[in-house]
Every structure is written in structure tokens, then in C-alpha cells.
């Protein structure tokens, strides 16, 4: 029987009540007395020298409060990068300055040049249009390989070149990998692109700065996935505001997908301007601004080689990747194509030798950073596409080739420096074959042929490293922050509980799942537990939500804090029940003495904690509140097997997804319904990348896909009904809940399944097409099969 409450129950999301009734409170809903509005003047060229900025006409227009330019920020710090990568030669990456407003040059279309603060949004926009900016346009570099060519225009004049770093991993493996590929019985080579994506969360970014002159305190309201990180980066490195004088609040956030992790110039601007003007300043992004100011995702160009022996065992993998950084280094950008990508190149397979080379390149484009999956989708796509291509070249079944090379014993130390603690890849593949009804595929293929369509089947596996940790390791790898998390469990006198967490919920369902954990531990109703997040003045210092870390990291901190509370409560109960603390048990919200019928309720103990009449204060101090910080010992490693069936119209190249199934191992599952929803959303985004989405620049650096007219987002009728299963669970061995991340899996596992299916469909129609780069638009598919 399914559980109806606690861990394992599909409790309905309590936060959905306010979202579905329109009573959520988003940043744009915050309007402060006396607030002004800002409109940014953004560059319309990708690269150029700023000769002059004439604001004289705009300054005298109605409602204008003040106009800011880069000159106002000369004494202000640069927008910081949160991760330093050391290249394969032992040199630190090139790290250019990132000004709040452009100083001397513009480096991508959308780079902010000036900002008008006015009484209304309309007045700010009108005045911004009157500002005259004289720019000498310079040649732009968009193509990464061209950007590294001798004589290429430099994005940053003070750097040696456009190469941010040349990273090799594991460098000690390189010679052995080269030798293994040279001597292999078979080598499959594939060149591919991980297309650039724009996250497009439903809610665009918003920032409101508010300065309190009386106490010299600044508050930033912002659409952020990690308010404490924004407070640290902006306060310490940009505006030099002491942390106790800076509050960051992230209220309801309408989707993030990674793009709201980072510290952006607009946040620093409104905070700076509110202090300068001594009044609140608000900015709300338009969708057009979002396309050219939100960090983009992916944008890798890769050559991958897979070596096999005469028995089709994998012997070596070698990759060379060009990773686009854009014009500036976004907060976590350097880590995405390196430590979040290279460490996953083993996949689910026991390949003994792996070498990954990544060249990160500056171009005159919007900065690129983490997007749902962040490095893991790029690694999985490379590996799963080259395995499928190898199976075709060798004439073997692609599932059988994968099964033959699966890792089967755990823990397993990969040659790319991570250790998988647990997993069962055979079980997830078995489950996939069952739920996808692969035995019936040939019959479905014949049905499609009868309709004049080519049907294809694509299968792939994935493994993800998430809940990134531990802090001492990532610090050695270049992280400039710890990656622990924190929780405070505050028990009220009447027994209800407030839990303050460092994680931030923007669609993950924390307000539902976190109470399920606490309620299960104590034995009380979930309605008695409230979750507080998103306000640095109320919550302990935590690292926010991204990288599928919420439950594995912050949830573990919450468990540890709750354990401290329970231990103290048992001491109080022992005094109330006149028993030894060692004999006290807690079950179903009651404390009892083992072997007796003596008991007292949870509420009796919590009241006694705050009205301490029945125990000696020299033994137990009053109150019932505890904080815990949790720093994981390892990543968690969710894994799974995905399958996709498509129909291709041979006349037009149009691809229709006919069937899709996902078998995932997420360890222990707290709320199956929410997990299923997370997988559904991830698959939708993965299908979007595979079939529809792509940010495209022309040679001059103009973003051609800068609106929904040109950037295709998946709609409901582009997606099938998914078959989702997470019953093949191997619990994580190193966190107290045994949980693994689930939020990014769908986006990681789905793109190669779709592409593999289309290649198979074309093969069924007699078209031998080795590869098609995403997105698989009808034009690309038609062109490939008619080449």
C-alpha cells in the first residue's frame, strides 16, 4: 500500500495553493514606497570602443532622477567569478574584469552601457532612448576556433589571447590513452555540438534595491536560487558592504534552471543606486533583455574517440572540447566544462583509460554558465552518441554493447577521479526494456511503415554526479566557496516547528518534502512543520539550490539538526518521566520509557522546554532549537536508462516523438509524485534541446534567435506522455536519508535518446547518417537524409 504521509508518500504540494490561486509573491510583486525604476542602455553591437556617452538631453527629460555610466563605478569591484580553474600546464585561468556598467568597451550585444533611473518605467525608457552613445565598432569573434586563431580580435585587450584555459584531465593518463587508441581493435570517432541554450524561466529576472539610511543597511530583493551566495559575492567583492549590513531576499521564484544561480550586474546596480539615491530602485527584465543578459547554457564543440578491443570492451576514451565562456566569466562558468563535465566521462562504463581536454574560449557573446545538468548533459551526450555510433559500425546491438561494458561492482573508482558508491545499471536497463515494451518495437515499426513513416528506437544510459561536495575537495579544485548547507530546526512551545533552510525552493517542492522528513522523524503531522527559506536575515548561511543538492545536502543538514533537537527533547522527557535518558524512546509523537507504559506527548515535552518547571536548569538549558551544517563526503550518483521512439516523415524530415520512457535510480524517494514531476520537466527541456532550441549568432555577434519568434520552445503537442519509473533504487551510502538528486536527470538522459532514435529511424529507411547536430529541425533531418 502507498504511504499517505511521511517519507515515501505522494503528499500534494502545499505551495501550489498560492501559485494556482495567483497569490504567490514574486520579486516583481514587491513595490516599495518611493521606489524609482531603472532602464538599461545596452549595446547593439557585439564589440566596440566607447568614444562618448552623451546624457545631456536625457538628464532634462521628465521624471529622470539620475543617469549612471561606467564612470560612476570606477571605484566599485568587478562582478566576481566563483571558481578558478588551473590549466594542464599549472597556470591559473585568464580572468578578466567584469564591470557593472561597461567601461571603455562593449563586448557583447546586450552589454549594459548606461542606466537611467526615473520615477516611472516609461520615463526611464524614454530617457534611455535619448542617450547618445558613440561607439567605434570592432570586429567580433563568435566562432571559438576562429577566436583562438593567430591575429583574432581580442575580446579583452589586457589578456594574452581569447583562451581562458587549456584544461587536461587526467593529464597523467594522456600518454596511455593515446597509446590505447593507437593500438585498439576498433576506434569510433565523432564530432558533435552541444547547442547553446537560453533557459527562459517563466519569470524573468527582477531586482529591487532598498537602502535604509537610518541604519546604513541595504536590502536586495532578487530572483535568485542562492541568496547567501549573492550576499557574499556582491557585498564583499563588488560593493564592499559588510555582510551584517546587507540583506538578500529571494521570495517566490518562477523557475531558475541554473540561470538564476549567478550574481548579475543588475543586482549590483540597483543596490548601488539605491544607496546613492537613498530610495528604492527597481528593475524588471523584459523577455528581450533576458535573451541577451541572462547567462546561456551548453555551447560545446567536441571531438570524441572511443577505443574498443577485439571483444568490444571499451578500452579508452579521448575527448577534445571547445567550451564557450562568452564575453565574461559568469559565477560558476569555468567549472561547468571541467569538473562538472570531465569527471563524468566514464559514464556507466568500466572504461580503464580516459583523457579529457577542454579549451575554454572568450567570444563576443552572452556569458555561458550552468544550465539544468551543467556539464553532465554535455558529457552524457558525447559518450552515449559515440557508443551508439560504435554499435552501428560494429554491427552489434547498442543495448548489448552497453550491458557488456556496465560497471557492476561498487564502490567503483573511475579513472576520472570520482568514486561511485552504489548503483545497479543492469536493473535500470531491465526495467527500461519492460516499461518501454522493447519486445514490441518491431511491430510498432511496421505500423509506422504502413503509414509511410520511418520509426526509430534510441536508447542511452546516464550517470550524474550531484550534491557537489565535499568542500575541502572542491576548494582544491578551484571553488571559491564551500558547498555545504545548513538548517535550523526551531521547535515552538506548543510543538509546531519552523525549519530555516539554506536551500531555496523555486519549483522543487521544498515546502512539501522537507516537512515530510521532519514529521516522519518525530511522528507528528506534516502540517505542524513550516519551512522558511530565501531571506538571509532569517536563515543560516547556506549555499542555495542547484546541482540537485537540496535534499541530499540541505535535507541532510535538516536531519542532523532534528536529531540534535530529538536528543535534547529526550533529556527533558527523561526528567518528566523520571527515567534514564537511555530508556527514552520517541515514536508517533510520543516519548515513552522502554518496557513500561509510561509516556508523554511531544507537545508536553516542547512546552516544558520553554516553561522549565520540571527539570534542573543546570543540566538542561531552556528552549528547543538547533542548527546543523552538513558537508557531504561525496557526490550522489543518480543513474538511469532512457528510451525514445520517433517517427520521421521521409518527405519533410519532420520528427515526431511517439514514445518515451525513463527508468531512474534516485536512491530513497521522499515524495514520488514530486520526483516524477521533476523528471517530466527535465525530459521536456532535454527534448527541447534535442528537437527545437538553439541560440544562434551571426558572424558580427548579433543574436539572431532573440525572441520566441526565432527561438523555439517545446509546446505540449511536441511532447509525448512519458513512462517514468524509479523503482530500481540503490540508496546513497553516505547521507542520512539515502537520497540522490533527481532534478536534472531528465535533461541529462533525454537528448541522446532522441538523437539516437532519429539516426535509427533514418537507418530503417536506408539512410546511413552517422550524426546530426541538435536541434533536429525538419530542415536538418531532411538535409542529412538527402545529402
N, C-alpha and C positions, 0 to 999 in steps of 0.2 A: 504493500500500500504506500502511495506517495505521502510524504510528511506534509502536515498542514501548517507547521510553524517551525522556527528554528533553522539550524543548518540543514540544507538539503531540501527545503520547502520552496515552492514557487510562489512566494509571497508577492502580492501585487505591489508595484512601485508606488510608494506613498507620495513621492514628489510629483507624480503625474497629475494629481488632482489640481494643483495650481497651474501646471503647464497647459492642461487641456481646458481649463476654465479661463485662461488668459490672465491669471493673477500672479504669474511669475514676476520677479523683479530683476530685470536685466540692467546693465550699466546705462543704457540709453534711457531707461525709466527714471534715472536719478537726475533731478533738476534742482539745483541749489539756489538759494536766494542771491540775487545779484550776479548770476553767472553770465559770463561772456562766451562767445563762440569763436572758434578758430577755423580758418580755411587756409590750406597749404597751397602755395605756388610750387608746382612740380615741374621738373624738367621734361620738355617734349623731345629732347634729343638724348641719345644714349651716351654720348661722350662729348665734352666740350669745356672750354675755358670760360669762366665767368668774367667778363670785362667790367660790367657795371650792373647795378640794380637800382633803378630809379623809382622811388616810392613817393615822390613829392605829390603827384596828383592823388594817389590813393589815400595819403595821410589826411587830406582835407575832405574826404567823402563822408557822407552821413553815417554816424554810428561807429566810426573807427576809433578804437581805444588805443591801439599801438600796433606797429608793424615791426616784426623781428626778422633779422637776417643772420647769416653766419657770423657776422662781426659781433653780434651780441653773445655768441657762445665761444669766443676765443679763449676765455678763462675756464671753460667747462670741459670736463673729461670726455673722452671718446666712448661711444657705445661699446661695452666690453664683449669679448669672446670668452666663453666659459670653458673652453677646452683647448689645450695646446698639444699639438702633435709634433713629435720628433721624427725626422725622416730617416731613411735607411742608412744615411751617412752620419747620423748622430747630430744633425743640425736641427735647431728649432725652426718651425714653420715661419714663413714670412707673414707678418701680422700688421696690416695697415690700419691707420686710424679710420674711425667711422664717426664723422661729426653728426651732431643732432640736425643741423642745417648745413647745406653744402658750403664748403669754404674753398674758393679758388677754382674748383672744377665740379662738374656733374659727371656721374659715372654710370647711370642707367636711366632709362625713361621712368619717371616717377620719383626720382631723387628729389627730396624737398629742398627748395632754394630759399623760400621766404614764407612767413606765416602772418596772416592778418587776424588780429583779434578785434572783434566788433560786438556790438550789442545784440545783433541777430545773425543767424546763419546767412541770411540773404545779403545783409550788408557786408559781411566778411567776404562772401563770394564775389559780390560786385566790386569791392575794392581790390580784391586779388586780381581781377581781370584788368585793372587799371595799372598794375605794376609792370614796368617795362624792364625786361631782363635782356641784356646784350651778351650773347654767348657766341664765341667762335667755335663752330662745330669741328670736332676732331674725328679722325677715322675710328670706328668702333670695332671691337673684336667680339664675336659671338661664338664662333666655332672653336672648340677647345684646342684641337690640334693646330689650327692656324694661330691661336693665341700664343702657342709655345714656339712658333717658328721664329727664326732669327729675323730681327727687324720688325717684328709685330708691334703695333702700338701698345704702350703700357697702360693698363688701367690705373695704376698708381705710379706716378713718376719717381717716387722715392724708393721703390722696390727694385731689386735686381732684374726681375722678369715677372711674367704673369704666373709663374709656377709657385703655388703656395707651399707645397711639399711633394716630395717623391718618396712614398712610403713603401717599404717592403716587409712582408710578414709571411712566414717566419724566415728572416734573412738567412739564418743558418741552414735552412732547408733548400736554398735555391740551387746549389750545385747538384744535390741529389735528385731534385725534381727534374732539372734539365737532363740529367743522365737517364732517369727513368723514362722520360718521354722519348728520348732519342732511341732507346732500346726496346720500346714497347711493341707488342704484337699488333696493336691497333691504336691509333690516335684519332679522336674526333675533335675537330676544330670548329668553333662557331663564333662569329662576330655578331653582336647584338646591341640594342639600345634599350635602356630603361628610360622611357619617355618622361619629360618634365611635366609635372602636375601642379595645378593650383588647388588648394584644399577646399576653398569655397564653403566654409561652415555657414549654416543658415543665418547666424548672427554675425554681421561684420564687426570689426574691431571698434571699440569705443574707449575713450579715456577722458576722465574728468579730474582736474587738479583743483585742490581746495587748500588754501593757506590760512592758518589761524594766527593772526598777528599777536593776539594776546599771550599765547603760549609758544609761539615760534614753531608750530607743528604743521607739517604738510600731510595731506591725505590724498592718495591716488586711488580713484575707483577705476577699475580696468577689467577688460575681458581677458583674464589670464588663467592658465592652468596651474600656476605655481606662484602665488602672491609673495611668499617669503623670498623666493629667488629674485623676483623683481625688486623687492625692497633692498636686498643685499647688493645687487648689481647697480641699480640706479642710485641708491643712496651713497654707497661707498666709492664707486668708480666714476660716476658721471657728475652728480650734483653736489657731492660732498656734504650730504645731510646725515647727521648722526642717526643711527637706526632707531633710537628711542624718540626721535623727533619726526619719524616718517612712518606712516601707516599706509598699508596697501590693502585694498578691499576688492575681492573678486566675487560679486554676487552671483546670481544665476547666469550661466554662460551657455549660449546656444550653439554648442558644438565647438570642438577645438581641432581634433585630428592631428595634433602636433603644432599647427601653425600659431597657436596661442601660448606655446611654451615660452617664447623668446621675449627678450626685452627690446622694445621698439623705440625709435626716435620720438614718435608721437607721445608716448608715455612720459618721457623725459621732458618734452617740450611743455606739455600742459602743467606739469609740476613746477617747472622753472618759471613759466609765465604767470602762474597764479601767485607765486612768491613775489615776482617783480611788480605785479599789478595789485596785489593784496585783494584779490577777488577770485572766485572760481572761474575756471576756463574749461570749456568742453569741446571735444572733437568727436564726431561720429563719421566713420568712414562710409563713403559711398561704395557701391559694388565695383564701380570702375576703378576707384582708388585701391580697393582690395586686390584687384588683379595685378596692380603694378607697385604695391607696397607690402603686402603680406609675403612672407617667405614662401618660396616654391619648394617642391619636393622632387626627389629622384634625380634625373638628368645625368645618367652614366652612359658611357660608351665603352664596351668591353669586348676583349678577345679572350675566350676561354678554351683550354685544351684539356681533354680527358684521355688519359692513357689506360689501356686495359691489357692484361696478359692473354695468353692463348686460351685460357678457360673463362674469359670475360670477367675476371675480377678487376676491380678498379685498383690501379697502382699509383697514379699520381694525378693531381690537378694543378694547372698553372693558369693564372689569370693576369691580364693587364687591363686596368680600368682607368679611364679619364673621368674625373668627377668634377662637375661644375660647382664652384663656390659662388658664382655671381660676382657682383662688384665689391661686396664687403663680406666679412666673416660674421655670419649670424651666430647666435649664442652657442649652439652645440654643433654647428656645421662641420668642423674638422673631424669630429668623432664618428659621423654617420658613415662615410665610405671606408673608414679604417676599422676602429674597434667594434663598431656595430655591424660591420659587413664582413670583414676579413675573418673574424672569429667564427663565422657561421658557414664557411665554405666547405666544411666537412659534411654538412647536411646530416642525413640519417645513415651515412655510409661509412664503412671502415676503410677509408682510403688512407694508406700509410704516409703518403707524402703530399704536401700541399704548399704552394707558394702563391702569395697574392701581392701584386704590385698595384699601387694606386697613385696616380698623379692628379693632385687637386689643382684646379686652374681658375684664375680670376678672369672674368669676362664682363662685358658691359651689359649685364642683365641683372634682374632682381636677385638678391641673395637666395641661396638654396640651403635648406636645413631639413630637420626631421619632419617626415610626413608618415602617417599611420604605418608602423612597422619599422621605418627608419633603418635602412641598411639591410635588414633581414629579408624584405621582399626582393631587393636587388640581388642578394646572394642566392636566394632560392630560385629566382627566375633564371639566372645564369646556369646553375647546376642542373635544374630539372629540364631545361631545354636541351642542354648538351647531352644528358643521359638519354633523352628521347631520340635525339639525332643519332647517337651511337647505336641504339637498338635498331633503328632503321638501316643503318649502314651494315650492321652485323646480321640482320635478318632474324633477330630474336624478339621474343615478346617483351615489351617495355616493363610490364609488371614483374615478370620473372627475372629480368635483369636487376631490377631494384631489390627484389626479395633476396636474390643471391648475395647482394652486397650490403644488406642491412647490418647494422650493429646489433648484436644480440646479447651481449653480456655487459652488465652495469655494476659499478660505475665505469665509465669509459672516458679515458683521457684522449682527446683528439690531438692531431698534430698542429692545430691552430690554437692551442693554449687554453682551452676550456675543458671542463670535465662534466659530462652528462651524468647526473646522479641516478636517474631512473628513466625508464621508457619501455615500450613494447610496440615496435613498429610493425611487426608481423600481425599483431592483434588489430591494429587500426586498419591495416590493409585488408585483412579478412573481413572486418566489419564493413569497410567501404564496398567490397565486392558484393556483400549481402544486400546492403541498403540501396545500392545503385542497380541491382539486378544485372550484373555484367553478363551473366549467362544468357540473358535475353537480348543482348545488344544486336546480334546478327539479325534477328527477326525484325528489330526496330529499324535497322539499316535498310532492309529490304522494303519495309513500308515507306521509308523516305524515298528510295529509288523509284518506287511506283508513282510517287508524286513529282518526280523529276528533280529531286534534291539529293545532294551528297551528304551522308551522315558520317560524322567522325566522333571518335572517343579519345579524350585526353585524360591522362592520369598523372598525378605527381604527389610527392611527399614533401613535407617541410618539417623543420625544427626551428624553434625560436629561442633565443636567449633573452629573457626579460626579467623585470625586477632587478635592474642592473646594479651590481654590487661586487664585492664589498668596497667600502670607501677607501681603505688603505691600498687596495689593488688599483682601483680606477684613478686614485691620486697619482700612483706611479705611472699610469698610462696617460696622464695629462689633464685629468679632470680638475677644475679649479673650485670644486665644491664637493662636499660629502654627499653620499647618495643613500643615507639612512632615512628613516622617517620617525615621526613622533605622534603620541596620542596622550591625552589626559582624560581619565575617567573620573568624573565628579558625581558622587552619589549624594542626592538631596536627602534631607532629614526624613521625608516620607517614603523614600525608597526608589523614586524615579531617578533616572540617570541622564546626565549630559556628557557626551563624549566629544571632546575637542580634538580634531584630527588635522595633521599636516597635509593630507591628501585633499584634492579639490574635485568635486563632482561636476561634470559638465556632460552628463548623459550616461554615466556608468552605473547609476543607481545606488550610490553610497548610502543615501538616507534610508534605503530599504535593507540592503545586505549587511551593513555594519551592525544595525540593531539585532539582526538575526543571530550574529555571532555572540554578542554580549548577552542577549536574552537566553541563548542556549547554555552559556557558561553558568548563569545564575539560576535559571529556571523561572524567569518572570516573563510577562507578556511583552512582545516587541514594542507595543505602543508606549511602554514605560521608558523607552530609550530614545533620546533625541541626539542628532548628530549636528555639530557646529563646525563649519569649515569656511575658508575663504577670507577671513579677516585676521590680519597679522596681530591686531590688538587683543584677540580673543583666543588664538590657538597657539600651541607650541611650535617651535621652529621646525618646519617640515619641508620636504623637497617637492611637494606637489604631485600631480598626476600626469603620467606619460609613460611610455615604455611598458605598459601592462604591469604596473608596480603597486597599484592601490591596495589590493587585498593581501598580496604576498609580503609587502614591506610595511605599509601603514597598518594593515589589518593585523600583522604580527605584533607591531608596537601596541596596538589596542589590546590584544590578548595579554601581552606581558603586563600592561597597566592594570587590566582587570584582575589578573592573578594576584597582583600586589594588594588590590582592594579586597579581594576574597580572603587573602591570608590575614589581613588586619581585621576584617569582619569576623573571622573565626576566633580571633583572640577575644573580641568583645563578646561573642556568643558563648565562649567557654566560661567567662565570668558570669554571664546571665544564667547559664545552665549549671553553674557550679561543677564544672567538669574540666578534665585535662584538654588543653588545646589539641593534642594529638588525637583525641577521640571525637572531635567535631567533624561532622560531615555536612556538605551542602548539596541538596537535591530538591528539584522542583520548587525552588524559592523558600526552602525551609532548612534551618540548621537543626541537626539532631545529634544526640550522643550515641555513638555506636553501641549496639547491643541493648539499648534501652528505648523506652517510649517517650523520653524527654525531648522536647523540641521547642523551637521558637521561630517565628516567621522572619523573613528577610526585612520587612518593614520595622519589626521590633528592634532588630539589631541596628538598622540605619538610624532610627530615632535615638537610640541610646548613644550612637556615635556623636550626635550633636547635643544631646541632653545627658551628659555623663554622670548619672547619679549612682550607677550600679557597678562601677569598676574603678580601680585606683588610677588616677591621672599620672602618677609617677611611672606606671607600667605602660599605659597606652594614652597617647595624646588624643584630644578630641578630633572630630572630623573624619571624613572618609573620601579622600581624593588622592589619586596617584597619577604620576606621569612616567612614561617609559619611552626610551628611544631604541629603535631596532635597526641594526646594521646587518644585512644578510651576509651569510657565509659564502654564498654562491648565487649565481643566477638561478631562475627556474627555467625549465626546458619543456614547455608545451610542444606537442608534435601532432602530426596527423597525416591523413591521406585524403586527397580530394579527387573527384572525377567530374568531368563535364562532357556532355554530349551536345553537339551542334548540328544544325542543318545549314548547308551552304547552297545558295542558288547559283548554279553554274553560269547563268546568263548575266547576272548582275554583280556577283560577288558578295551579295548581302548574307550576313551570318545571323542566324537565329539560335539562341541558346535554348535547347529543348529540355535539358535535364541537368541538374547539378546536385551533387551530394558531398557532404563533408563529414569525415569521421575524425574527431579530435580527442586528444588526451590532455585534459586540463587538470589532472590530479583530482583532489576532492573539490566538489562543487557546492557552493553555499546556496545559490539560487538558480536552479536550472533554467527558469524562464528568462532571467536576465542574461545568462550566458548564451542562450540560444539567440536572443536579440542582438547581442554583441557580434556573434558570428554572422548573422544575417547582414548586419550593417557593413562588416568588413568585406564580405563577399561582394556586396553591391559596389563598394569602392574598388575592389580588385577587378571586377568586371568592367567598371568604368575605365580603369587604366587600360585594360586589355582591348576594349572594343571602341572606345569613344574619345577619351580625354587626351589632350596634348597641348601644352603651351608652346607656341611657335613664334620664333623671332625671325625677322628678315635680316639681311646682311648688314643693314645700318643699325640694328639693335632695336627696331620698332617691334613691339609686341603685337603680333597680328591677331592673336586669339585673346583679346582683352575684354570680352563681354560674352554673355550667354548666346549671343548671335553667332559667335565663332568658336566658342569653347563648349563642346557637347558634354552635358552631364547626363548620367543614366536616368531614365524615367521608369515608371512602374512597368510599362509594357516591354521594356528592354530586358527585364529580369524574369527568371522562372520562379516557380515555387521550389524552395530549397528543401533537400532532405538532410537533416542535421542530427548527428549523434555524438554524444560524449560519454558513452558507457565504458569505453576501454581506458579506465583511469589507473594510472600508476602514481600514487601520491608523492609529492615532493618530500624528500627525506630531511630537509634542513630548515623548514619553518614550522611553527607550531600548528598551523592549520592544514598542512599538507597540500596547499593550493599552488597552482601555476597560473600564469597570466592567460587571459582569453581575449582581450580587446583587440588585438592586432592580427590574430591568426587568420581570419577570413581574407584580409587584404594581402597576406603573405602567400597563402596557398592557392588563391584563385587565378592570378594572371597566367602562370604557366599551364594550368589545367586547360584554360580556354585556348591558348595558342597551340598547345599540343593537339587539342581536339580539331582545330581548323586544319592544321597540317595533315592530320589523319583523314579528314573529310576530303581534302584535295587528292590525297593518295588513292582514296576509294574511287575517285573519278579519273584516275590515270594520270594525275599531275604530280610529278615528283618535285616538290618545293621544299628545299631544306629549311627555310626560315622566312618569316615575315615579321618585321618590326611592329610593335604596338604604336598606336591603336590600329586594330584590324578593321579599318573602314572598308566599305564595299569597294572603293576605288583601289585600295592597296591589295585587297584579296583578288580582285579581277585582274589587276595588272600582274600580280605574281603568277596566276594560273595561265595567263596568256603570254608570259614572257618568252 
